[in-house]
Amino acid sequence: MPGEFSGAAGQPREPHLRDAYRTCRHVAAEHGRTYFLATRLLSAPRRPAVHALYAFARMVDDIVDCSEPTTAQIGSRPQLRARGDGRAPEPAAELDLIERQLRTTLERGVDAVPASARDQILLALADTIRRYGIAPRHFWTFLDSMRMDIPGTPNFRDRYATMAELREYMRGSAAAIGLQLLPILGTVVPVPEAEPAAAALGEAFQLTNFLRDIGEDLDRGRVYLPADELAVFGVDHDLLAHCHRRGAIDPRVRRALAHLIALNRDIYRRANPGIELLEPRVRPAIRTASTLYAAILDRIESNDYEVFRARAIVARHRRLAVAATEFTAAALHRAR
């Protein structure tokens, strides 16, 4: 596959890049258990690039979470000058601008991420973008959504009135990440044909996180659930905050969560057929990620929707069993 790493075990040959990707792998292993387990099913050459994208997204999210109204703000999108012939800038020039903006962003987030880790993650990210030819626009879209999380920025939001508004946020926070991954994973159809499903799967993962982490988000003064959908069941911000303080669910909240879980599962149903548009070798990894993320919804239900009392976690034996099933199926497919 063009762009894959050529060193041992899928690592780049250059020592400084090996160290950078090793840092990204550590971040993915520490913070993204389901995500990291799924990447183990990928071929070795693909794993470092996927870890780099995860580590970058995680790092920016950490910076945003600790941001104050006047600090660590992600700068506005720079205007790109057209070339002398009037055409759009070369991709390399746009990537250089992304790098400069990201470096400025990360330097402002000094309290969230150590400088050495920032530099390593950014180095691996830049190498991944160049190696796989990932479209820079997906990173602009990601940063646009991150600005929506920072108090004091023009587009800041801590609540979302409708699902359409929430999807606008998820277009950058989740769908864009699915689109960043496509060139790494590879497709059996032209990439544009696989993009809608990849974006939908990213959205499905993100909404699952929002349903699982309602309490944590309230602690940061945010609600990532559509107010109009909640209002149908008599739920508003004050009721959610009251439940969080008590550490107990309310029947109205339980009904609202059941409704939103049904909506979330519908997104998975629409997204999952798109897995067949990916290269066969990567399908087990993405199926594993989809199955395990959707299993978080099962855990919320089996916990009687008590999202304020305990975090819904898929048991380790369940995660390993799903991964083993996919690994075995993939091995049998290759042996035919």
C-alpha atoms as a printed R data frame, in Angstrom:
    type eleno elety resid chain resno       x       y       z
1   ATOM     1    CA   MET     A     1   0.000   0.000   0.000
2   ATOM     2    CA   PRO     A     2   1.528   3.366  -0.972
3   ATOM     3    CA   GLY     A     3   2.675   5.417   1.985
4   ATOM     4    CA   GLU     A     4   2.966   2.549   4.460
5   ATOM     5    CA   PHE     A     5   5.880   2.426   6.869
6   ATOM     6    CA   SER     A     6   8.863   0.383   5.784
7   ATOM     7    CA   GLY     A     7  10.683  -0.215   9.065
8   ATOM     8    CA   ALA     A     8  10.404  -3.254  11.354
9   ATOM     9    CA   ALA     A     9   6.944  -3.980  12.772
10  ATOM    10    CA   GLY     A    10   5.475  -1.155  10.729
11  ATOM    11    CA   GLN     A    11   7.674   1.523  12.281
12  ATOM    12    CA   PRO     A    12   9.384   4.283  10.248
13  ATOM    13    CA   ARG     A    13  13.083   3.936   9.690
14  ATOM    14    CA   GLU     A    14  13.978   7.375  11.082
15  ATOM    15    CA   PRO     A    15  14.700   7.227  14.860
16  ATOM    16    CA   HIS     A    16  13.066  10.596  15.606
17  ATOM    17    CA   LEU     A    17   9.858   9.466  13.905
18  ATOM    18    CA   ARG     A    18   9.896   6.127  15.722
19  ATOM    19    CA   ASP     A    19  10.037   8.005  19.031
20  ATOM    20    CA   ALA     A    20   7.198  10.299  17.936
21  ATOM    21    CA   TYR     A    21   4.942   7.432  16.932
22  ATOM    22    CA   ARG     A    22   5.820   5.565  20.127
23  ATOM    23    CA   THR     A    23   4.505   8.537  22.114
24  ATOM    24    CA   CYS     A    24   1.250   8.416  20.125
25  ATOM    25    CA   ARG     A    25   0.904   4.701  20.751
26  ATOM    26    CA   HIS     A    26   1.266   5.286  24.489
27  ATOM    27    CA   VAL     A    27  -1.485   7.936  24.429
28  ATOM    28    CA   ALA     A    28  -3.819   5.623  22.507
29  ATOM    29    CA   ALA     A    29  -3.139   2.685  24.839
30  ATOM    30    CA   GLU     A    30  -3.675   4.773  27.971
31  ATOM    31    CA   HIS     A    31  -6.796   6.698  26.993
32  ATOM    32    CA   GLY     A    32  -8.609   4.751  24.267
33  ATOM    33    CA   ARG     A    33  -9.022   1.162  25.364
34  ATOM    34    CA   THR     A    34 -11.669   0.208  22.814
35  ATOM    35    CA   TYR     A    35  -9.964   2.203  20.084
36  ATOM    36    CA   PHE     A    36  -6.525   0.763  20.889
37  ATOM    37    CA   LEU     A    37  -7.800  -2.809  20.978
38  ATOM    38    CA   ALA     A    38  -9.380  -2.356  17.552
39  ATOM    39    CA   THR     A    39  -6.120  -1.034  16.088
40  ATOM    40    CA   ARG     A    40  -4.417  -4.268  17.133
41  ATOM    41    CA   LEU     A    41  -6.403  -5.945  14.361
42  ATOM    42    CA   LEU     A    42  -4.915  -3.628  11.739
43  ATOM    43    CA   SER     A    43  -1.782  -4.499   9.812
44  ATOM    44    CA   ALA     A    44   1.364  -3.269  11.553
45  ATOM    45    CA   PRO     A    45   2.138  -0.583   8.948
46  ATOM    46    CA   ARG     A    46  -1.234   1.128   9.514
47  ATOM    47    CA   ARG     A    47  -1.193   1.218  13.312
48  ATOM    48    CA   PRO     A    48   1.269   4.098  13.881
49  ATOM    49    CA   ALA     A    49  -0.699   6.442  11.631
50  ATOM    50    CA   VAL     A    50  -3.980   5.617  13.374
51  ATOM    51    CA   HIS     A    51  -2.332   6.138  16.774
52  ATOM    52    CA   ALA     A    52  -1.060   9.533  15.579
53  ATOM    53    CA   LEU     A    53  -4.556  10.705  14.634
54  ATOM    54    CA   TYR     A    54  -5.971   9.490  17.943
55  ATOM    55    CA   ALA     A    55  -3.193  11.094  20.014
56  ATOM    56    CA   PHE     A    56  -3.614  14.407  18.227
57  ATOM    57    CA   ALA     A    57  -7.394  14.502  18.695
58  ATOM    58    CA   ARG     A    58  -7.006  13.511  22.346
59  ATOM    59    CA   MET     A    59  -4.391  16.173  22.955
60  ATOM    60    CA   VAL     A    60  -6.428  18.994  21.461
61  ATOM    61    CA   ASP     A    61  -9.464  17.794  23.435
62  ATOM    62    CA   ASP     A    62  -7.425  17.940  26.651
63  ATOM    63    CA   ILE     A    63  -6.300  21.475  25.837
64  ATOM    64    CA   VAL     A    64  -9.857  22.570  25.131
65  ATOM    65    CA   ASP     A    65 -11.137  21.021  28.366
66  ATOM    66    CA   CYS     A    66  -8.722  23.080  30.471
67  ATOM    67    CA   SER     A    67  -9.188  26.294  28.491
68  ATOM    68    CA   GLU     A    68 -10.228  29.525  30.149
69  ATOM    69    CA   PRO     A    69 -11.987  32.329  28.250
70  ATOM    70    CA   THR     A    70  -8.733  34.210  27.600
71  ATOM    71    CA   THR     A    71  -6.221  31.368  27.296
72  ATOM    72    CA   ALA     A    72  -5.417  28.410  25.053
73  ATOM    73    CA   GLN     A    73  -7.773  29.616  22.346
74  ATOM    74    CA   ILE     A    74  -7.404  27.978  18.965
75  ATOM    75    CA   GLY     A    75  -6.603  30.661  16.428
76  ATOM    76    CA   SER     A    76  -8.840  31.505  13.514
77  ATOM    77    CA   ARG     A    77  -8.286  29.783  10.194
78  ATOM    78    CA   PRO     A    78  -5.542  31.639   8.289
79  ATOM    79    CA   GLN     A    79  -6.329  32.899   4.834
80  ATOM    80    CA   LEU     A    80  -4.343  31.059   2.176
81  ATOM    81    CA   ARG     A    81  -2.865  33.099  -0.606
82  ATOM    82    CA   ALA     A    82  -3.501  31.915  -4.109
83  ATOM    83    CA   ARG     A    83  -0.520  30.979  -6.234
84  ATOM    84    CA   GLY     A    84   0.732  33.374  -8.892
85  ATOM    85    CA   ASP     A    85  -1.454  31.706 -11.491
86  ATOM    86    CA   GLY     A    86  -4.568  32.350  -9.391
87  ATOM    87    CA   ARG     A    87  -5.191  28.725  -8.506
88  ATOM    88    CA   ALA     A    88  -5.585  27.329  -4.991
89  ATOM    89    CA   PRO     A    89  -2.463  26.891  -2.854
90  ATOM    90    CA   GLU     A    90  -0.470  23.693  -3.077
91  ATOM    91    CA   PRO     A    91  -1.466  21.091  -0.445
92  ATOM    92    CA   ALA     A    92   2.011  21.316   1.080
93  ATOM    93    CA   ALA     A    93   1.550  25.044   1.693
94  ATOM    94    CA   GLU     A    94  -1.783  24.427   3.392
95  ATOM    95    CA   LEU     A    95  -0.221  21.695   5.515
96  ATOM    96    CA   ASP     A    96   2.537  24.080   6.597
97  ATOM    97    CA   LEU     A    97  -0.126  26.551   7.750
98  ATOM    98    CA   ILE     A    98  -1.906  23.796   9.663
99  ATOM    99    CA   GLU     A    99   1.349  22.846  11.355
100 ATOM   100    CA   ARG     A   100   2.056  26.437  12.405
101 ATOM   101    CA   GLN     A   101  -1.442  26.929  13.754
102 ATOM   102    CA   LEU     A   102  -1.406  23.646  15.630
103 ATOM   103    CA   ARG     A   103   1.989  24.387  17.130
104 ATOM   104    CA   THR     A   104   0.724  27.769  18.380
105 ATOM   105    CA   THR     A   105  -2.388  26.093  19.776
106 ATOM   106    CA   LEU     A   106  -0.396  23.427  21.570
107 ATOM   107    CA   GLU     A   107   2.087  25.908  23.006
108 ATOM   108    CA   ARG     A   108  -0.828  27.801  24.560
109 ATOM   109    CA   GLY     A   109  -2.050  24.601  26.173
110 ATOM   110    CA   VAL     A   110   1.031  24.284  28.376
111 ATOM   111    CA   ASP     A   111  -0.934  23.177  31.422
112 ATOM   112    CA   ALA     A   112  -2.731  20.406  29.558
113 ATOM   113    CA   VAL     A   113   0.025  18.632  27.654
114 ATOM   114    CA   PRO     A   114   3.801  18.549  28.352
115 ATOM   115    CA   ALA     A   115   5.881  20.275  25.665
116 ATOM   116    CA   SER     A   116   7.823  17.137  24.773
117 ATOM   117    CA   ALA     A   117   4.626  15.165  24.145
118 ATOM   118    CA   ARG     A   118   3.133  18.022  22.112
119 ATOM   119    CA   ASP     A   119   6.145  18.128  19.828
120 ATOM   120    CA   GLN     A   120   6.231  14.362  19.388
121 ATOM   121    CA   ILE     A   121   2.530  14.075  18.592
122 ATOM   122    CA   LEU     A   122   2.632  16.959  16.161
123 ATOM   123    CA   LEU     A   123   5.665  15.465  14.424
124 ATOM   124    CA   ALA     A   124   3.906  12.121  13.993
125 ATOM   125    CA   LEU     A   125   0.726  13.843  12.810
126 ATOM   126    CA   ALA     A   126   2.530  15.873  10.152
127 ATOM   127    CA   ASP     A   127   4.318  12.755   8.918
128 ATOM   128    CA   THR     A   128   1.015  10.846   8.776
129 ATOM   129    CA   ILE     A   129  -0.725  13.617   6.813
130 ATOM   130    CA   ARG     A   130   2.073  13.725   4.257
131 ATOM   131    CA   ARG     A   131   2.558   9.971   4.064
132 ATOM   132    CA   TYR     A   132  -1.103   9.213   3.341
133 ATOM   133    CA   GLY     A   133  -2.107  12.402   1.575
134 ATOM   134    CA   ILE     A   134  -4.910  13.206   4.046
135 ATOM   135    CA   ALA     A   135  -6.901  16.243   2.900
136 ATOM   136    CA   PRO     A   136  -6.061  19.266   5.098
137 ATOM   137    CA   ARG     A   137  -9.688  20.406   5.047
138 ATOM   138    CA   HIS     A   138 -10.590  17.620   7.494
139 ATOM   139    CA   PHE     A   139  -8.270  19.180  10.078
140 ATOM   140    CA   TRP     A   140  -9.736  22.642   9.518
141 ATOM   141    CA   THR     A   141 -13.189  21.153  10.126
142 ATOM   142    CA   PHE     A   142 -11.930  19.469  13.295
143 ATOM   143    CA   LEU     A   143 -10.445  22.716  14.628
144 ATOM   144    CA   ASP     A   144 -13.651  24.613  13.804
145 ATOM   145    CA   SER     A   145 -15.567  22.316  16.151
146 ATOM   146    CA   MET     A   146 -12.903  22.550  18.852
147 ATOM   147    CA   ARG     A   147 -13.343  26.334  18.875
148 ATOM   148    CA   MET     A   148 -16.994  25.756  19.716
149 ATOM   149    CA   ASP     A   149 -15.833  24.252  23.030
150 ATOM   150    CA   ILE     A   150 -13.699  27.208  24.121
151 ATOM   151    CA   PRO     A   151 -15.320  29.932  26.263
152 ATOM   152    CA   GLY     A   152 -14.828  33.394  24.823
153 ATOM   153    CA   THR     A   153 -14.634  32.346  21.176
154 ATOM   154    CA   PRO     A   154 -17.338  33.653  18.805
155 ATOM   155    CA   ASN     A   155 -18.804  30.205  18.119
156 ATOM   156    CA   PHE     A   156 -18.658  28.904  21.691
157 ATOM   157    CA   ARG     A   157 -21.564  26.671  22.724
158 ATOM   158    CA   ASP     A   158 -22.128  24.833  25.963
159 ATOM   159    CA   ARG     A   159 -25.597  23.564  24.974
160 ATOM   160    CA   TYR     A   160 -27.277  22.502  21.739
161 ATOM   161    CA   ALA     A   161 -30.873  23.360  20.938
162 ATOM   162    CA   THR     A   162 -31.449  20.737  18.252
163 ATOM   163    CA   MET     A   163 -29.927  17.584  16.822
164 ATOM   164    CA   ALA     A   164 -29.038  19.628  13.732
165 ATOM   165    CA   GLU     A   165 -26.926  21.944  15.900
166 ATOM   166    CA   LEU     A   166 -25.265  18.988  17.603
167 ATOM   167    CA   ARG     A   167 -24.524  17.402  14.232
168 ATOM   168    CA   GLU     A   168 -22.848  20.630  13.159
169 ATOM   169    CA   TYR     A   169 -20.472  20.182  16.089
170 ATOM   170    CA   MET     A   170 -20.004  16.444  15.433
171 ATOM   171    CA   ARG     A   171 -19.173  17.154  11.792
172 ATOM   172    CA   GLY     A   172 -15.796  18.341  13.037
173 ATOM   173    CA   SER     A   173 -15.391  16.528  16.320
174 ATOM   174    CA   ALA     A   174 -16.220  13.063  14.966
175 ATOM   175    CA   ALA     A   175 -17.162  12.831  11.291
176 ATOM   176    CA   ALA     A   176 -13.979  14.625  10.227
177 ATOM   177    CA   ILE     A   177 -11.899  12.077  12.112
178 ATOM   178    CA   GLY     A   178 -13.587   9.257  10.214
179 ATOM   179    CA   LEU     A   179 -12.683  11.044   6.987
180 ATOM   180    CA   GLN     A   180  -9.080  11.517   8.144
181 ATOM   181    CA   LEU     A   181  -8.833   7.757   8.673
182 ATOM   182    CA   LEU     A   182 -10.080   6.676   5.246
183 ATOM   183    CA   PRO     A   183  -6.789   7.173   3.333
184 ATOM   184    CA   ILE     A   184  -4.996   5.130   6.016
185 ATOM   185    CA   LEU     A   185  -7.513   2.301   6.054
186 ATOM   186    CA   GLY     A   186  -7.940   2.119   2.299
187 ATOM   187    CA   THR     A   187 -11.133   1.500   0.326
188 ATOM   188    CA   VAL     A   188 -12.311  -0.825  -2.431
189 ATOM   189    CA   VAL     A   189 -14.330   1.986  -4.003
190 ATOM   190    CA   PRO     A   190 -13.400   5.589  -4.794
191 ATOM   191    CA   VAL     A   191 -12.866   7.381  -1.475
192 ATOM   192    CA   PRO     A   192 -15.827   9.807  -1.924
193 ATOM   193    CA   GLU     A   193 -18.188   6.812  -2.061
194 ATOM   194    CA   ALA     A   194 -16.990   5.620   1.353
195 ATOM   195    CA   GLU     A   195 -17.027   9.029   3.026
196 ATOM   196    CA   PRO     A   196 -20.723   9.236   4.077
197 ATOM   197    CA   ALA     A   197 -20.558   5.957   6.002
198 ATOM   198    CA   ALA     A   198 -17.193   6.835   7.566
199 ATOM   199    CA   ALA     A   199 -18.589  10.179   8.732
200 ATOM   200    CA   ALA     A   200 -21.720   8.500  10.112
201 ATOM   201    CA   LEU     A   201 -19.698   5.955  12.073
202 ATOM   202    CA   GLY     A   202 -17.635   8.739  13.629
203 ATOM   203    CA   GLU     A   203 -20.887  10.478  14.583
204 ATOM   204    CA   ALA     A   204 -22.250   7.257  16.100
205 ATOM   205    CA   PHE     A   205 -19.129   6.856  18.252
206 ATOM   206    CA   GLN     A   206 -19.312  10.477  19.396
207 ATOM   207    CA   LEU     A   207 -22.983  10.340  20.372
208 ATOM   208    CA   THR     A   208 -22.278   7.179  22.377
209 ATOM   209    CA   ASN     A   209 -19.573   9.076  24.258
210 ATOM   210    CA   PHE     A   210 -21.987  11.919  24.956
211 ATOM   211    CA   LEU     A   211 -24.600   9.541  26.391
212 ATOM   212    CA   ARG     A   212 -22.006   7.796  28.557
213 ATOM   213    CA   ASP     A   213 -20.313  10.983  29.798
214 ATOM   214    CA   ILE     A   214 -23.272  13.228  30.670
215 ATOM   215    CA   GLY     A   215 -22.034  13.733  34.225
216 ATOM   216    CA   GLU     A   216 -18.457  14.528  33.221
217 ATOM   217    CA   ASP     A   217 -19.697  17.039  30.665
218 ATOM   218    CA   LEU     A   218 -21.959  18.701  33.230
219 ATOM   219    CA   ASP     A   219 -18.911  19.118  35.474
220 ATOM   220    CA   ARG     A   220 -17.384  21.163  32.640
221 ATOM   221    CA   GLY     A   221 -20.575  23.184  32.242
222 ATOM   222    CA   ARG     A   222 -21.635  21.489  29.004
223 ATOM   223    CA   VAL     A   223 -24.518  19.389  27.714
224 ATOM   224    CA   TYR     A   224 -23.947  17.550  24.434
225 ATOM   225    CA   LEU     A   225 -27.519  16.347  23.992
226 ATOM   226    CA   PRO     A   226 -30.172  18.161  21.897
227 ATOM   227    CA   ALA     A   227 -32.461  20.224  24.118
228 ATOM   228    CA   ASP     A   228 -35.513  19.757  21.920
229 ATOM   229    CA   GLU     A   229 -35.248  15.955  22.064
230 ATOM   230    CA   LEU     A   230 -34.885  16.105  25.858
231 ATOM   231    CA   ALA     A   231 -37.788  18.536  26.235
232 ATOM   232    CA   VAL     A   232 -40.220  16.032  24.706
233 ATOM   233    CA   PHE     A   233 -39.693  13.953  27.869
234 ATOM   234    CA   GLY     A   234 -39.767  16.888  30.277
235 ATOM   235    CA   VAL     A   235 -35.983  17.032  30.673
236 ATOM   236    CA   ASP     A   236 -33.887  20.189  30.724
237 ATOM   237    CA   HIS     A   237 -30.443  21.251  31.930
238 ATOM   238    CA   ASP     A   238 -31.628  21.879  35.479
239 ATOM   239    CA   LEU     A   239 -33.084  18.386  35.809
240 ATOM   240    CA   LEU     A   240 -29.885  16.810  34.472
241 ATOM   241    CA   ALA     A   241 -27.819  18.858  36.911
242 ATOM   242    CA   HIS     A   242 -30.139  17.845  39.763
243 ATOM   243    CA   CYS     A   243 -29.756  14.151  38.893
244 ATOM   244    CA   HIS     A   244 -25.992  14.567  38.688
245 ATOM   245    CA   ARG     A   245 -25.821  16.166  42.135
246 ATOM   246    CA   ARG     A   246 -27.940  13.354  43.612
247 ATOM   247    CA   GLY     A   247 -26.150  10.643  41.674
248 ATOM   248    CA   ALA     A   248 -29.516   9.158  40.741
249 ATOM   249    CA   ILE     A   249 -31.644   8.930  37.630
250 ATOM   250    CA   ASP     A   250 -35.102  10.423  37.154
251 ATOM   251    CA   PRO     A   251 -37.824   8.527  35.228
252 ATOM   252    CA   ARG     A   252 -38.054  11.376  32.719
253 ATOM   253    CA   VAL     A   253 -34.313  11.256  32.089
254 ATOM   254    CA   ARG     A   254 -34.476   7.482  31.760
255 ATOM   255    CA   ARG     A   255 -37.091   7.773  29.014
256 ATOM   256    CA   ALA     A   256 -35.112  10.490  27.230
257 ATOM   257    CA   LEU     A   257 -31.958   8.381  27.295
258 ATOM   258    CA   ALA     A   258 -33.831   5.370  25.937
259 ATOM   259    CA   HIS     A   259 -35.022   7.535  23.044
260 ATOM   260    CA   LEU     A   260 -31.550   8.917  22.315
261 ATOM   261    CA   ILE     A   261 -30.011   5.448  22.473
262 ATOM   262    CA   ALA     A   262 -32.518   4.331  19.839
263 ATOM   263    CA   LEU     A   263 -31.457   7.268  17.651
264 ATOM   264    CA   ASN     A   264 -27.809   6.379  18.235
265 ATOM   265    CA   ARG     A   265 -28.374   2.760  17.211
266 ATOM   266    CA   ASP     A   266 -30.038   3.936  14.011
267 ATOM   267    CA   ILE     A   267 -26.839   5.824  13.109
268 ATOM   268    CA   TYR     A   268 -24.826   2.635  13.656
269 ATOM   269    CA   ARG     A   269 -27.249   0.733  11.405
270 ATOM   270    CA   ARG     A   270 -26.748   3.274   8.628
271 ATOM   271    CA   ALA     A   271 -22.984   3.440   9.076
272 ATOM   272    CA   ASN     A   272 -22.058  -0.232   9.443
273 ATOM   273    CA   PRO     A   273 -22.708  -1.292   5.812
274 ATOM   274    CA   GLY     A   274 -19.948   1.139   4.874
275 ATOM   275    CA   ILE     A   275 -17.396  -1.137   6.544
276 ATOM   276    CA   GLU     A   276 -17.663  -3.383   3.478
277 ATOM   277    CA   LEU     A   277 -16.365  -0.465   1.394
278 ATOM   278    CA   LEU     A   278 -13.035  -0.632   3.220
279 ATOM   279    CA   GLU     A   279 -10.127  -2.844   2.274
280 ATOM   280    CA   PRO     A   280 -10.807  -6.387   3.538
281 ATOM   281    CA   ARG     A   281  -7.806  -6.452   5.894
282 ATOM   282    CA   VAL     A   282  -9.064  -3.481   7.926
283 ATOM   283    CA   ARG     A   283 -12.715  -4.509   8.201
284 ATOM   284    CA   PRO     A   284 -12.264  -6.678  11.346
285 ATOM   285    CA   ALA     A   285 -10.737  -3.735  13.227
286 ATOM   286    CA   ILE     A   286 -13.524  -1.331  12.310
287 ATOM   287    CA   ARG     A   287 -16.232  -3.937  13.007
288 ATOM   288    CA   THR     A   288 -14.644  -4.506  16.418
289 ATOM   289    CA   ALA     A   289 -14.655  -0.784  17.193
290 ATOM   290    CA   SER     A   290 -18.285  -0.457  16.076
291 ATOM   291    CA   THR     A   291 -19.439  -3.505  18.049
292 ATOM   292    CA   LEU     A   292 -17.686  -2.442  21.241
293 ATOM   293    CA   TYR     A   293 -18.793   1.179  21.090
294 ATOM   294    CA   ALA     A   294 -22.388   0.094  20.510
295 ATOM   295    CA   ALA     A   295 -22.002  -2.253  23.498
296 ATOM   296    CA   ILE     A   296 -21.596   0.841  25.694
297 ATOM   297    CA   LEU     A   297 -25.256   1.560  24.936
298 ATOM   298    CA   ASP     A   298 -26.109  -1.952  26.113
299 ATOM   299    CA   ARG     A   299 -24.234  -1.262  29.358
300 ATOM   300    CA   ILE     A   300 -26.150   1.970  29.930
301 ATOM   301    CA   GLU     A   301 -29.391   0.042  29.555
302 ATOM   302    CA   SER     A   302 -28.274  -2.846  31.774
303 ATOM   303    CA   ASN     A   303 -27.271  -0.274  34.411
304 ATOM   304    CA   ASP     A   304 -30.883   1.005  34.293
305 ATOM   305    CA   TYR     A   305 -29.621   4.266  32.731
306 ATOM   306    CA   GLU     A   306 -27.790   5.233  35.929
307 ATOM   307    CA   VAL     A   307 -25.253   7.323  34.018
308 ATOM   308    CA   PHE     A   308 -24.738   9.635  37.005
309 ATOM   309    CA   ARG     A   309 -23.824   6.832  39.385
310 ATOM   310    CA   ALA     A   310 -21.241   4.886  37.376
311 ATOM   311    CA   ARG     A   311 -19.526   5.121  34.000
312 ATOM   312    CA   ALA     A   312 -20.776   2.526  31.518
313 ATOM   313    CA   ILE     A   313 -17.795   0.335  30.639
314 ATOM   314    CA   VAL     A   314 -17.626  -2.759  28.450
315 ATOM   315    CA   ALA     A   315 -15.958  -5.527  30.459
316 ATOM   316    CA   ARG     A   316 -12.459  -6.538  29.409
317 ATOM   317    CA   HIS     A   317 -13.473 -10.139  28.726
318 ATOM   318    CA   ARG     A   318 -16.210  -8.883  26.394
319 ATOM   319    CA   ARG     A   319 -13.771  -6.639  24.525
320 ATOM   320    CA   LEU     A   320 -11.276  -9.468  24.125
321 ATOM   321    CA   ALA     A   321 -13.966 -11.912  22.991
322 ATOM   322    CA   VAL     A   322 -15.199  -9.571  20.258
323 ATOM   323    CA   ALA     A   323 -11.651  -8.901  19.069
324 ATOM   324    CA   ALA     A   324 -10.835 -12.632  19.070
325 ATOM   325    CA   THR     A   325 -13.942 -13.435  17.023
326 ATOM   326    CA   GLU     A   326 -13.045 -10.850  14.395
327 ATOM   327    CA   PHE     A   327  -9.406 -11.962  14.333
328 ATOM   328    CA   THR     A   328 -10.424 -15.597  13.783
329 ATOM   329    CA   ALA     A   329 -12.889 -14.667  11.047
330 ATOM   330    CA   ALA     A   330 -10.222 -12.594   9.302
331 ATOM   331    CA   ALA     A   331  -7.667 -15.405   9.527
332 ATOM   332    CA   LEU     A   332 -10.107 -17.926   8.046
333 ATOM   333    CA   HIS     A   333 -10.944 -15.493   5.237
334 ATOM   334    CA   ARG     A   334  -7.262 -15.064   4.347
335 ATOM   335    CA   ALA     A   335  -6.721 -18.855   4.427
336 ATOM   336    CA   ARG     A   336  -9.345 -19.521   1.753
